[in-house]
Amino acid sequence: MLLQMNHIRGIKLLNLVEDLKVSIFEENIDIAIDYIELGLDNILDSVCDNEIIKRIPIVSTVYSVCKIGSAIHEKHLLRKTLIFISSFNSKKIKAKKLEKYRKKIETNSIYAQEELGRVLLLLNKILDDEKAKILANLFRNYIEEEIDWEQFCEMTDITERIFLSDIFTLKQGYINSGVDLGEVQTYHLDRLIALGLFENHTRLGGIVVIDGGNLDDKSEGKVSTVKDVDITELGILFCANAGLI
């Protein structure tokens, strides 16, 4: 299904798709992290002073709109675009995988519009810089075929919806194969469960059930390692491909 939105803040989406198509295949793009962390008031001057950055097609297009409007939203989009490009290029993609993807989107414009268009619309919608990095990691792993398109779509939906304050709890769950009730605030767990990243085995029909554990283990002085809340397969996949671990 093709994306229905035709413009992003006055820029034709198809133009941005073409720009991004070229930009992701640019070699030797190096955007320093201190450059990305500049405040919005300085972002335009910094791009203007960097000829290499300005030559990146997707950055050039967004920058040209920022110069005209100089609105906060456009500056946010420019910074998120820079963060995305930087994070995307932070790890080298296997040449065969990259060439395979290049051929795919160059021979079928529908794939380019659907896949690159989704990335652009998400960059336009998300508010947090950290999510632009997550999106870049997911997209790179999609090109590497670590995840398929359905998984990419599911995990980008999660990226848009997840609270940044819940990511630490998600990492805890990944490292420890789950968490126990009382270790973290319940609202963190509830939100991660709602996203399908955690599952709680102590609740049945909304009622909290206290698990007595294995009586034989208790009699022998053993401590159960089973967690109250488990990380799901989706949670593990998200952590691995979003660059959280």
C-alpha positions in Angstrom: 0.0 0.0 0.0 1.4 3.3 -1.0 1.7 6.1 1.5 -1.1 8.6 1.2 0.7 11.8 2.4 2.2 13.7 -0.5 4.0 16.5 1.4 6.1 17.0 4.5 5.9 20.6 5.6 5.8 21.9 2.0 8.3 19.5 0.6 7.0 16.9 -1.9 7.4 13.5 -0.4 8.4 12.0 -3.7 11.3 14.5 -3.9 12.4 13.6 -0.4 12.2 9.9 -1.3 14.5 10.4 -4.3 16.9 12.4 -2.1 17.0 9.8 0.6 17.5 7.1 -2.0 20.7 8.8 -3.1 21.8 9.8 0.4 21.8 6.3 1.9 24.2 5.1 -0.8 26.7 8.0 -0.3 30.0 6.7 0.9 32.2 8.3 3.6 29.5 10.4 5.2 30.8 11.4 8.6 28.7 13.6 10.7 30.3 14.4 14.1 28.2 13.8 17.1 29.0 17.2 18.6 27.6 18.7 15.4 24.4 16.8 15.9 24.0 17.9 19.5 24.0 21.6 18.6 20.9 23.5 19.7 18.2 24.4 17.2 19.3 28.1 17.1 22.7 27.1 15.7 21.7 24.2 13.4 21.3 26.3 10.2 24.6 28.2 10.6 26.4 24.9 11.3 25.0 23.3 8.1 25.8 26.4 6.1 29.4 26.2 7.3 29.9 22.6 6.3 30.1 22.1 2.6 30.3 18.3 2.9 27.1 18.1 4.9 25.3 20.5 2.5 26.0 18.2 -0.4 24.0 15.3 1.1 20.8 15.5 -1.0 18.3 14.8 1.8 20.0 17.3 4.1 20.3 19.9 1.3 16.5 19.7 0.6 15.4 20.0 4.2 18.0 22.8 4.8 16.6 24.8 1.9 13.2 24.8 3.4 14.6 25.7 6.8 16.3 28.8 5.3 13.0 30.0 3.9 10.7 29.3 6.9 13.2 29.0 9.8 10.4 27.4 11.8 11.1 25.2 14.8 9.5 22.2 13.2 11.7 22.4 10.1 14.8 22.7 12.3 13.8 19.7 14.3 13.3 17.7 11.0 16.8 18.8 9.9 18.4 17.7 13.1 16.6 14.4 13.1 17.6 13.9 9.4 21.3 14.5 10.4 21.0 12.1 13.3 19.4 9.5 11.1 22.1 9.7 8.4 24.9 9.7 11.1 23.5 6.7 12.9 22.7 4.8 9.7 26.3 5.2 8.6 27.9 4.4 12.0 28.2 0.8 11.0 29.1 -0.4 7.5 26.5 -2.4 5.6 27.7 -5.5 3.8 28.4 -4.5 0.1 26.3 -7.3 -1.3 23.3 -6.5 0.9 23.5 -2.8 0.1 23.8 -3.4 -3.7 20.8 -5.8 -3.5 18.7 -3.2 -1.8 19.8 -0.5 -4.3 18.7 -2.7 -7.2 15.4 -3.4 -5.5 14.4 0.3 -5.0 15.8 1.4 -8.4 14.0 -1.2 -10.4 10.6 -0.8 -8.6 9.6 2.7 -7.5 6.8 1.3 -5.4 9.3 -0.2 -3.0 11.1 3.1 -2.8 8.0 5.1 -2.1 6.7 2.7 0.5 9.9 1.9 2.4 11.8 5.2 2.2 8.5 7.1 2.5 7.8 5.3 5.7 11.2 6.3 7.1 10.7 10.0 6.1 7.2 10.2 7.6 8.4 8.7 10.9 11.3 11.1 11.0 8.8 13.9 10.5 6.6 12.6 13.3 8.9 11.6 16.1 9.9 14.2 18.7 13.0 12.6 20.3 16.5 12.6 18.8 17.1 9.1 20.3 14.3 7.7 18.3 15.9 8.9 15.1 18.9 6.8 16.0 16.7 3.8 16.7 14.9 4.2 13.4 18.3 4.3 11.6 19.5 1.1 13.3 16.2 -0.6 12.4 16.5 0.5 8.8 20.1 -0.6 8.5 19.2 -4.0 9.9 16.3 -4.3 7.5 18.7 -3.7 4.6 21.1 -6.3 6.1 18.1 -8.7 6.2 18.3 -9.2 9.9 14.6 -8.4 10.0 11.9 -8.5 7.3 9.6 -5.7 6.2 6.7 -6.8 8.5 9.0 -6.8 11.5 10.5 -3.5 10.5 7.0 -1.9 10.3 6.0 -3.4 13.6 9.2 -2.2 15.3 9.0 1.3 13.8 5.5 1.5 15.2 6.9 0.6 18.6 9.6 3.2 18.2 7.0 5.9 17.6 4.9 4.8 20.6 7.5 3.9 23.3 8.4 6.2 26.1 12.1 7.0 26.3 11.9 6.6 30.1 10.8 2.9 29.6 13.8 2.0 27.5 16.0 1.5 30.6 13.5 -1.0 32.0 13.4 -2.7 28.6 17.2 -3.1 28.7 17.0 -4.5 32.2 14.5 -7.1 31.0 16.8 -8.1 28.2 19.9 -8.4 30.3 18.1 -10.3 33.2 15.6 -12.2 31.0 12.8 -10.3 32.7 12.1 -8.2 35.8 10.4 -8.8 39.1 7.4 -6.7 40.4 8.8 -4.2 42.8 12.1 -3.7 41.0 10.7 -1.0 38.7 7.6 1.3 38.7 4.5 -0.6 37.6 3.6 2.0 34.9 6.8 1.2 33.1 5.9 -2.4 33.0 2.3 -1.7 32.0 3.4 0.4 29.0 6.0 -2.2 27.8 3.4 -5.0 28.2 0.9 -2.9 26.1 3.6 -2.7 23.3 4.1 -6.4 23.4 7.7 -6.2 24.6 7.0 -7.7 28.0 4.5 -10.2 29.3 3.3 -10.6 32.9 2.6 -14.2 34.0 1.4 -13.1 37.5 -1.8 -11.5 36.2 -4.8 -13.6 35.1 -7.8 -11.6 34.0 -6.5 -8.4 35.6 -6.1 -10.1 39.0 -2.6 -10.1 40.5 -1.7 -13.7 41.5 1.1 -14.4 43.9 3.1 -17.3 42.7 4.1 -19.6 45.5 6.9 -21.2 43.4 8.0 -24.7 43.6 7.6 -26.1 47.2 10.3 -28.7 46.6 12.8 -26.0 45.7 11.9 -24.0 48.8 12.3 -26.9 51.1 15.8 -27.4 49.7 16.7 -23.7 50.2 16.7 -23.0 46.4 15.8 -19.6 45.1 13.6 -19.5 41.9 15.1 -17.6 39.0 11.8 -17.2 37.2 10.9 -13.5 36.8 7.4 -12.1 37.3 7.5 -10.2 34.0 9.3 -11.8 31.0 10.7 -10.1 27.9 8.9 -11.4 24.8 10.5 -12.6 21.6 9.5 -9.3 20.1 11.2 -7.4 22.9 14.4 -9.3 22.4 14.2 -8.7 18.6 13.6 -5.0 19.2 16.5 -4.6 21.6 18.9 -6.4 19.2 17.9 -4.4 16.1 17.2 -1.0 17.6 20.8 -0.7 18.9 19.8 -0.8 22.5 22.3 -3.5 23.5 
